[in-house]
Amino acid sequence: MVEPARVDQWLWAIRVFATRSAATEACRGGRVRVNDTPAKPATRIRPGDRVAAHVHGRDRVLEVVMPITKRVGAPRAAECAVDRSPPPATG
């Protein structure tokens, strides 16, 4: 059985945010949603959950594959989520 993880830890661990405090602030600022519900930093995520975050002026939509709580290298981080983000706006 896979243990759930806090959404702020997971977003930091998979390198969406550079620091955990930035991920926590994004949650507190209403810029993170889990399964279309506003997420608090301690919101628990599980495989199959959909996490939407507004990061660096862009909307990111990620499907949780593996909830992790420790920061990992980029190749490993890519295995923990499926990126379902819309293409970046051009122009």
N, CA, C and O atoms as a DFTB+ gen file, in Angstrom:
364 C
 N C O
     1  1       0.842      -1.187       0.000
     2  2       0.000       0.000       0.000
     3  2       0.888       1.251       0.000
     4  3       1.882       1.318       0.723
     5  1       0.522       2.222      -0.806
     6  2       1.275       3.462      -0.920
     7  2       0.734       4.456       0.108
     8  3      -0.473       4.673       0.208
     9  1       1.642       5.048       0.859
    10  2       1.245       6.045       1.857
    11  2       0.905       7.367       1.173
    12  3       1.617       7.786       0.260
    13  1      -0.173       8.030       1.601
    14  2      -0.458       9.354       1.039
    15  2       0.599      10.362       1.478
    16  3       1.310      10.142       2.459
    17  1       0.694      11.459       0.748
    18  2       1.673      12.511       1.055
    19  2       0.955      13.855       1.098
    20  3      -0.118      14.019       0.518
    21  1       1.559      14.805       1.789
    22  2       1.042      16.174       1.784
    23  2       1.279      16.778       0.396
    24  3       2.323      16.546      -0.214
    25  1       0.326      17.538      -0.092
    26  2       0.460      18.113      -1.431
    27  2       1.629      19.092      -1.510
    28  3       2.305      19.144      -2.538
    29  1       1.887      19.868      -0.459
    30  2       3.009      20.811      -0.534
    31  2       4.348      20.077      -0.597
    32  3       5.245      20.487      -1.333
    33  1       4.484      18.994       0.172
    34  2       5.720      18.201       0.117
    35  2       5.898      17.577      -1.258
    36  3       6.997      17.589      -1.813
    37  1       4.827      17.035      -1.806
    38  2       4.899      16.360      -3.100
    39  2       5.284      17.331      -4.216
    40  3       6.136      17.016      -5.048
    41  1       4.661      18.508      -4.234
    42  2       4.983      19.489      -5.274
    43  2       6.443      19.921      -5.197
    44  3       7.076      20.151      -6.227
    45  1       6.976      20.031      -3.994
    46  2       8.396      20.354      -3.825
    47  2       9.262      19.157      -4.224
    48  3      10.265      19.317      -4.918
    49  1       8.872      17.954      -3.782
    50  2       9.677      16.755      -4.034
    51  2       9.812      16.459      -5.524
    52  3      10.858      15.983      -5.965
    53  1       8.766      16.735      -6.307
    54  2       8.845      16.444      -7.750
    55  2       9.315      17.663      -8.551
    56  3       9.243      17.675      -9.780
    57  1       9.797      18.685      -7.838
    58  2      10.456      19.833      -8.457
    59  2       9.537      20.792      -9.206
    60  3       9.973      21.448     -10.152
    61  1       8.282      20.883      -8.800
    62  2       7.389      21.886      -9.370
    63  2       7.723      23.245      -8.751
    64  3       7.715      24.270      -9.433
    65  1       8.017      23.235      -7.442
    66  2       8.438      24.439      -6.729
    67  2       9.868      24.251      -6.253
    68  3      10.270      23.143      -5.898
    69  1      10.636      25.335      -6.246
    70  2      12.047      25.268      -5.855
    71  2      12.223      25.026      -4.359
    72  3      13.210      24.422      -3.939
    73  1      11.271      25.495      -3.557
    74  2      11.360      25.294      -2.115
    75  2      10.021      24.797      -1.586
    76  3       8.971      25.014      -2.191
    77  1      10.086      24.129      -0.450
    78  2       8.842      23.662       0.146
    79  2       8.014      24.846       0.629
    80  3       6.785      24.816       0.556
    81  1       8.677      25.887       1.121
    82  2       7.921      27.050       1.586
    83  2       7.176      27.722       0.424
    84  3       6.086      28.257       0.623
    85  1       7.743      27.701      -0.770
    86  2       7.043      28.254      -1.941
    87  2       5.804      27.413      -2.261
    88  3       4.758      27.962      -2.606
    89  1       5.915      26.101      -2.149
    90  2       4.763      25.220      -2.374
    91  2       3.685      25.460      -1.318
    92  3       2.495      25.486      -1.629
    93  1       4.111      25.632      -0.077
    94  2       3.171      25.897       1.016
    95  2       2.454      27.219       0.785
    96  3       1.237      27.297       0.952
    97  1       3.188      28.257       0.402
    98  2       2.587      29.566       0.138
    99  2       1.614      29.499      -1.038
   100  3       0.573      30.156      -1.012
   101  1       1.936      28.720      -2.065
   102  2       1.027      28.570      -3.206
   103  2      -0.296      27.954      -2.750
   104  3      -1.367      28.363      -3.198
   105  1      -0.211      26.974      -1.862
   106  2      -1.435      26.364      -1.323
   107  2      -2.229      27.391      -0.521
   108  3      -3.439      27.531      -0.698
   109  1      -1.546      28.094       0.346
   110  2      -2.223      29.101       1.183
   111  2      -2.803      30.241       0.343
   112  3      -3.810      30.844       0.716
   113  1      -2.169      30.527      -0.781
   114  2      -2.624      31.603      -1.651
   115  2      -3.714      31.188      -2.622
   116  3      -4.137      31.996      -3.449
   117  1      -4.181      29.945      -2.544
   118  2      -5.267      29.493      -3.407
   119  2      -4.835      29.113      -4.807
   120  3      -5.675      29.022      -5.702
   121  1      -3.534      28.886      -5.024
   122  2      -3.045      28.563      -6.363
   123  2      -2.857      27.063      -6.590
   124  3      -2.308      26.658      -7.615
   125  1      -3.311      26.230      -5.636
   126  2      -3.206      24.774      -5.773
   127  2      -4.575      24.157      -5.497
   128  3      -5.253      24.506      -4.531
   129  1      -4.961      23.222      -6.379
   130  2      -6.225      22.491      -6.213
   131  2      -5.937      21.002      -6.338
   132  3      -5.095      20.588      -7.135
   133  1      -6.633      20.211      -5.554
   134  2      -6.542      18.755      -5.642
   135  2      -7.936      18.248      -5.982
   136  3      -8.890      18.469      -5.235
   137  1      -8.043      17.566      -7.118
   138  2      -9.337      17.064      -7.591
   139  2     -10.383      18.182      -7.609
   140  3     -11.510      18.002      -7.148
   141  1      -9.992      19.331      -8.147
   142  2     -10.859      20.510      -8.315
   143  2     -11.318      21.157      -7.010
   144  3     -12.268      21.940      -7.013
   145  1     -10.664      20.844      -5.906
   146  2     -10.982      21.449      -4.611
   147  2      -9.768      22.237      -4.132
   148  3      -8.649      21.727      -4.197
   149  1      -9.956      23.468      -3.652
   150  2      -8.800      24.225      -3.136
   151  2      -8.060      23.412      -2.078
   152  3      -8.673      22.803      -1.202
   153  1      -6.738      23.413      -2.175
   154  2      -5.919      22.565      -1.300
   155  2      -5.195      23.378      -0.242
   156  3      -4.622      24.429      -0.528
   157  1      -5.230      22.877       0.981
   158  2      -4.386      23.408       2.045
   159  2      -3.052      22.686       1.930
   160  3      -2.986      21.634       1.295
   161  1      -1.982      23.219       2.525
   162  2      -0.679      22.559       2.429
   163  2      -0.702      21.099       2.901
   164  3       0.017      20.265       2.351
   165  1      -1.508      20.786       3.899
   166  2      -1.537      19.432       4.462
   167  2      -2.518      18.500       3.765
   168  3      -2.703      17.368       4.213
   169  1      -3.154      18.943       2.676
   170  2      -4.078      18.073       1.947
   171  2      -3.337      16.822       1.491
   172  3      -2.260      16.910       0.900
   173  1      -3.913      15.665       1.767
   174  2      -3.281      14.388       1.418
   175  2      -3.606      14.020      -0.022
   176  3      -4.739      14.171      -0.478
   177  1      -2.590      13.535      -0.730
   178  2      -2.775      13.085      -2.110
   179  2      -2.442      11.604      -2.200
   180  3      -1.641      11.075      -1.430
   181  1      -3.082      10.953      -3.163
   182  2      -2.898       9.517      -3.400
   183  2      -2.741       9.291      -4.908
   184  3      -3.077      10.174      -5.698
   185  1      -2.241       8.136      -5.311
   186  2      -2.149       7.861      -6.750
   187  2      -3.521       8.039      -7.420
   188  3      -4.549       7.606      -6.899
   189  1      -3.500       8.684      -8.580
   190  2      -4.727       8.931      -9.328
   191  2      -5.317      10.314      -9.083
   192  3      -6.151      10.772      -9.864
   193  1      -4.897      10.989      -8.005
   194  2      -5.390      12.345      -7.749
   195  2      -4.859      13.297      -8.811
   196  3      -3.800      13.068      -9.397
   197  1      -5.607      14.365      -9.048
   198  2      -5.220      15.382     -10.016
   199  2      -4.879      16.659      -9.250
   200  3      -5.709      17.184      -8.508
   201  1      -3.663      17.149      -9.432
   202  2      -3.197      18.352      -8.743
   203  2      -2.999      19.448      -9.783
   204  3      -2.250      19.280     -10.745
   205  1      -3.674      20.564      -9.579
   206  2      -3.530      21.717     -10.466
   207  2      -2.840      22.820      -9.686
   208  3      -3.239      23.127      -8.563
   209  1      -1.811      23.418     -10.266
   210  2      -1.069      24.487      -9.596
   211  2      -0.733      25.579     -10.595
   212  3      -0.394      25.303     -11.746
   213  1      -0.832      26.818     -10.146
   214  2      -0.416      27.949     -10.973
   215  2       1.013      28.301     -10.558
   216  3       1.244      28.798      -9.456
   217  1       1.968      28.039     -11.451
   218  2       3.387      28.185     -11.139
   219  2       4.066      29.020     -12.220
   220  3       3.953      28.712     -13.406
   221  1       4.768      30.071     -11.816
   222  2       5.527      30.918     -12.745
   223  2       4.664      31.391     -13.910
   224  3       5.103      31.374     -15.060
   225  1       3.434      31.813     -13.613
   226  2       2.546      32.342     -14.637
   227  2       1.928      31.298     -15.547
   228  3       1.335      31.646     -16.568
   229  1       2.054      30.039     -15.202
   230  2       1.545      28.953     -16.048
   231  2       0.732      27.976     -15.207
   232  3       1.067      27.711     -14.052
   233  1      -0.326      27.449     -15.785
   234  2      -1.121      26.429     -15.110
   235  2      -0.514      25.058     -15.360
   236  3      -0.274      24.677     -16.506
   237  1      -0.268      24.324     -14.294
   238  2       0.242      22.953     -14.391
   239  2      -0.829      22.018     -13.867
   240  3      -1.430      22.279     -12.826
   241  1      -1.070      20.933     -14.579
   242  2      -2.015      19.906     -14.151
   243  2      -1.253      18.593     -14.122
   244  3      -0.736      18.141     -15.144
   245  1      -1.188      17.986     -12.945
   246  2      -0.394      16.776     -12.753
   247  2      -1.248      15.672     -12.146
   248  3      -2.017      15.902     -11.213
   249  1      -1.100      14.489     -12.685
   250  2      -1.760      13.316     -12.111
   251  2      -0.737      12.595     -11.242
   252  3       0.373      12.299     -11.686
   253  1      -1.120      12.319     -10.007
   254  2      -0.214      11.671      -9.062
   255  2      -0.036      10.201      -9.430
   256  3      -1.013       9.460      -9.535
   257  1       1.214       9.783      -9.625
   258  2       1.548       8.378      -9.842
   259  2       2.098       7.792      -8.548
   260  3       1.709       6.704      -8.125
   261  1       3.023       8.544      -7.923
   262  2       3.659       8.100      -6.680
   263  2       3.739       9.282      -5.718
   264  3       4.435      10.256      -6.007
   265  1       3.053       9.221      -4.595
   266  2       3.180      10.297      -3.621
   267  2       4.487      10.149      -2.839
   268  3       4.648       9.207      -2.062
   269  1       5.408      11.075      -3.047
   270  2       6.698      11.033      -2.353
   271  2       6.833      12.286      -1.494
   272  3       6.161      13.288      -1.738
   273  1       7.707      12.225      -0.483
   274  2       7.882      13.365       0.418
   275  2       9.323      13.849       0.478
   276  3       9.606      14.861       1.120
   277  1      10.228      13.152      -0.174
   278  2      11.637      13.555      -0.210
   279  2      11.988      14.019      -1.615
   280  3      11.560      13.412      -2.598
   281  1      12.762      15.084      -1.714
   282  2      13.157      15.619      -3.023
   283  2      14.058      14.617      -3.747
   284  3      14.966      14.038      -3.150
   285  1      13.796      14.425      -5.021
   286  2      14.542      13.461      -5.830
   287  2      15.052      14.155      -7.090
   288  3      14.662      15.283      -7.392
   289  1      15.921      13.473      -7.814
   290  2      16.441      13.999      -9.067
   291  2      15.345      14.106     -10.119
   292  3      14.294      13.476     -10.005
   293  1      15.604      14.910     -11.142
   294  2      14.607      15.163     -12.182
   295  2      14.100      13.896     -12.867
   296  3      12.893      13.782     -13.079
   297  1      14.970      12.925     -13.229
   298  2      14.444      11.720     -13.874
   299  2      13.467      10.953     -12.970
   300  3      12.430      10.477     -13.433
   301  1      13.799      10.839     -11.698
   302  2      12.919      10.139     -10.745
   303  2      11.638      10.937     -10.510
   304  3      10.557      10.359     -10.396
   305  1      11.759      12.260     -10.438
   306  2      10.588      13.112     -10.232
   307  2       9.588      12.943     -11.376
   308  3       8.378      12.933     -11.153
   309  1      10.098      12.812     -12.592
   310  2       9.230      12.654     -13.760
   311  2       8.413      11.368     -13.693
   312  3       7.345      11.286     -14.299
   313  1       8.899      10.367     -12.966
   314  2       8.179       9.101     -12.831
   315  2       7.051       9.182     -11.806
   316  3       6.210       8.286     -11.750
   317  1       7.018      10.225     -11.005
   318  2       6.054      10.342      -9.911
   319  2       4.773      11.068     -10.310
   320  3       3.827      11.138      -9.526
   321  1       4.743      11.609     -11.529
   322  2       3.571      12.348     -11.988
   323  2       3.436      12.234     -13.497
   324  3       4.419      12.054     -14.215
   325  1       2.195      12.345     -13.961
   326  2       1.923      12.439     -15.395
   327  2       1.480      13.873     -15.643
   328  3       0.501      14.337     -15.059
   329  1       2.203      14.571     -16.508
   330  2       1.909      15.975     -16.788
   331  2       0.749      16.069     -17.777
   332  3       0.877      15.658     -18.931
   333  1      -0.366      16.601     -17.329
   334  2      -1.554      16.782     -18.163
   335  2      -1.813      18.278     -18.398
   336  3      -2.939      18.692     -18.673
   337  1      -0.752      19.071     -18.282
   338  2      -0.859      20.526     -18.405
   339  2      -1.233      20.926     -19.830
   340  3      -0.830      20.279     -20.796
   341  1      -2.006      21.997     -19.943
   342  2      -2.286      22.533     -21.285
   343  2      -0.997      23.121     -21.846
   344  3      -0.111      23.498     -21.080
   345  1      -0.877      23.205     -23.170
   346  2       0.321      23.806     -23.740
   347  2       0.451      25.266     -23.293
   348  3      -0.555      25.949     -23.099
   349  1       1.691      25.743     -23.132
   350  2       1.867      27.145     -22.719
   351  2       1.322      28.091     -23.769
   352  3       1.371      27.815     -24.967
   353  1       0.801      29.212     -23.295
   354  2       0.282      30.233     -24.219
   355  2       1.443      30.828     -25.010
   356  3       2.530      31.044     -24.475
   357  1       1.199      31.084     -26.273
   358  2       2.230      31.691     -27.113
   359  2       1.847      33.120     -27.420
   360  3       0.671      33.484     -27.433
   361  1       2.870      33.922     -27.667
   362  2       2.630      35.268     -28.101
   363  2       2.638      36.221     -27.006
   364  3       2.446      37.416     -27.226
